[in-house]
């Protein structure tokens, strides 16, 4: 197991380096003058040149690349053009909101998606199976922003039971903090669980016909034990892949949710950075996305080996 983990780590490090090289090169391979685009149409040549010098775009590529990796090793992602604050500080100040929301959404997806998928496979071709699949199809089909606005209209404007949007720090009270995350968590979770439901059902349908499941039932084991302890464990690898990549996507892809519900997370930070052409912030965000995906893929691979010893070979 230790050898397998070290081997996966040996692949993860060069992968992260190659991805960071591609992200760094985007500024140089993009058509046009990056400094002029970031400065805006009304900028003077002196302002453009100052910005180019501040971003170190006037230096040779190989020199700038070496400085980029040196700064990256010291967690220095540069400064925001719009605010002048360090990018790492801006990301850190927004990370807790996005991470909390992502964990809550993932809890909804796992707590509802996996049981529904198992039940649909267990009751295959019945009205229960068809009903679960209708819910999954609706989750794929309904636009997230539309469902968010409908939830705000119903629970905030009509019923008045939940706030429509906004954010309250956890230090000002636990309930006001979580109260404003209920709607975004429910909306994003209901949409995100659609893929997990279909994946769980598809994996379980095949396994419920296997001999080891019939043997477990023949031994007199309860149906819940057969479904969740035997069949679901065997179906875990593809489900773990969906869960892992889904969580990575949540941490870095809640742009629409945070924009609609006015949550000061990474998604709102990215939206404002794109609008202001704040390239250092955009670059730092993309680097974070890449790092999250590399780490999640590494954890998924390790979980494969823990669940199935054959993977270690």
N, C-alpha and C positions, 0 to 999 in steps of 0.2 A: 504493500500500500504506500509506504514512504517513497519507494522508487517511482511509482506511478505519479505521485503528487509532484515530485521533483522534476519528472519528465514534462509534466504539463506546465509547471512553472517555467521551465526552460523554453517552452514555446510561447508562453504568454508575454515574456519580457521583450523578445524581438518583435512580436506582433504590435505591442504598444509603441515601440520605437518607430516602426514603419508607419503606423497610423499617424503618429505625431509629425513625422516627416511630410506626409501628404498634406496634413492640415497646415503646416507651416508654408508649404509650397503654393497653396491656393492663392495667397496674396500676390505671388509673382507670376503665376500662369493665367490669372484672370485678365481678360482683355481690358485695355484702358489704363489710365494712371490711377492707382489706388488712392494716393494722397488727394488728387483732385476730386475723386468721387466722394471721399469722406469729408472733405472740406466744404463741399457744396458748390452750387453754380455761382453764388455771389462772392466767393472767396477771391482775394487778390493773389497774384503770383507769389508775393512775399509770405502770405499766410499758408499757401500750399507748400512752399519750400520749408517753412518752419515745421509744419506738420510732418512732412517727409523726413526731416531731420529728427524730429521727436520719435517717430516710429522706426528710425534707423534704416529707412529704405534706401538711403544714399550710400550704404555700404555694400561691398560684394556679397553675393549669396552665401558663399562658404563661411565668410566671417560672421555674417548674421546668423547662420545656422548653428555655428558653435556657441555663440552667445545665447541663442534660444534654448539650447539644451542645458547650458550652464544655469540660466535663469530658472528653467523648469526644474532642475535638480534642487534649487533653493526655494521652490514654490513661488517663484516670481513670474506672474503672467502679464506683467506690464500694468499700465494705468489706463483708466477709462478716459476717452477723449471728451466725453460729455460732462463728467463730474470731477475728473482728476483723481478719484480714489483708486487704490490698488484693486485690480480685478479680483484677486483672490479674496479680498475683504468683502467685495460686493457679492460674490458667490456664496461665501460663508454666511453672510447676513441673511440670505434668502433660502439657504439650504434646509433649515429646520422646518419651514412651512411646507416645502415641497416633499421632503422626506416623511413628515408626519402624514400628509395627505396620501402619499403613495402607500404607506404602510396600512392606513385605514382602508383604502380602496382594495389593496391586495387581500386584506382580511375578509372583505365582502366577497371578493371573487372566489377565494378558496372556500369560505364557509358556505357559499350557496352553489357555486359552479360545480365542484366535485360531487357533493351529494346528489344534485340534480342529474348529472351525467351518469352516475352509478345507478340511480333509480330508473332512468330512461333505458339503460341497457338491460337492467333486470326485468323490466316490464316492456320489453321490445315488442313493437307492433300493436301496442294497446293504446287506449286514449290517453294514458299518462305519458307514454313515450311521445305521442304526437303533440300533446300540450307543451311538453318541455321543449321540443324542437321548434314549435311556434314561437316560444319565448326567445330561443336562441336566434332564430331568423330575424325577429324584431330587433334584437340587440345589434345584429349586423347591419340592419337596414336603416334604423332611425338615426339621423344626424345628432351628434352629441350636443351641439349648441342649441338645436331646436328643443331637445328634451330638457336641457338646462333651463331654457326660458319658460317652458311649460311648467316645470317644477317650481320655479320662482313665482309664476303667476298663481298657481294653485295653493301652495303651502304658505306663501308670504302675503300676496295681495288678497286672495279670497278667504283663506282660513286664518291667516295671521298667526300661525303657530311657530314659524321659523323665520329668522331674518333672511332677507333676499340676498344680500351680499355683504362684503366687508370682512374685516379681520380684527381680532382682539388678541394681543399677546397672552401667552399662558400665564405670565406673571400677574396679570390683572384678573385672574380667575379661571379655574379649570372649565366650568360649565360655559361661560361666554366664549372661551376658546374653541371647545368642541362643538358648541351649538352652531357656529358659523361654518363648520366643516361637514355637517350632516348632509346638506343638500349636494354639495360637490362630490362627497364620498358616495352617496347613493346613486347619483346620475352616472358617474364614471364607472362605478362598480357594476351596475346593471348592464352597461354597454360592454365592459371588458370581460364579463363572465361568459359571453356568448361563445367565444372561441374555445374556452376551457370546457364548457358543457359538451360541445360537439367532439372535442378531442377525447375527453374522458369516455363518452358513450362509445365512440368508434373503437377505442382500445379495449374496453370492457366487453363489448359484444363478441369479439373474436375469442377472448380468453374464457368467457363463460361456457364455451363449447369444448374447452380442453379437458383432457383426462384428469388432471390433478384437481379440477373443480368438482368433477363427478365423484372422485375419490373422497374429497373432503365432505361432500354431502352424504356419501355412503357411510362415512364414519359416524354420522349423526350430529355433525357440527351445525350450529345455528346459521340461518341464512345471513345474518349480519356479519358473523365471523367469516363466512365463506366469501362474502362480497368485499369487505373492507380489509381483512387481514391476509387473505390469500390472493384473490383476483386483483384487487386494487394495487397490492404491492408488486405484482408481476407487470401491471400496466403502468407503473410509476415512471419509467424513463422518458417516454414521449410527453407525459404530463408535466414532469419536472422541467423539460425543455421549454414548454409553453409558459409555465409559471415564471421561470427565470428570465426569459426574454421579455415577458410581459411586465415584470417588475422593473427591469432596466428601462423599458419604454415609459413606464409611469414616472420614474424619477426624473427623466429628462424630457418627457413629452406632454406635460400637462399645460401646454401653452393656452389652449382654448379654454380649458376649465378655469384656470387662474385668471384669465382675461375676463371671462363672463362673470365670475363671482368676485372679482376685485381682490384676489388673494396675492399678497406681495411675495410670491415665490420665484423660482427660477424661470418659469414660463413667462411671467410678466416682465422679468428682467430682460429676457431674450427679445421679447416683442418691442420693448422700448429701445433696446440696443440696435435692432434692425432698422427701426424708424429713424434713429439718429445717426445711422452708419458708423456706429461705435465698434470698429473692427476688433480691438483688443478684447472687449467683452464677448463678442461673438466667437472669437477664436478660443477664449478660455472656456466658454460654454461647450463648444464642440469637443475640446480636449476632455472635459468632464464626461461628456456622453461616451466618448471612446473608452475612457478608463472604466466607466461603469460597465460597459458591455464586455470588456476584456475580463474584469473581475467576476462578473456574473457567469460568463462562459466557463471560467476556471472552476467556480463553485459547482456548476452543473456537471462538469466532467468528473469532479471528485465525488459528487453524490452518485453518479453512475457506478463508480467503482465500489462505493459503500453498499449499494443495493444489489449489484450483480458482480460477484468475484471474477466472472469470465472477462469482464472489461479490462481488468488489470493486466491480462495477458496480451 
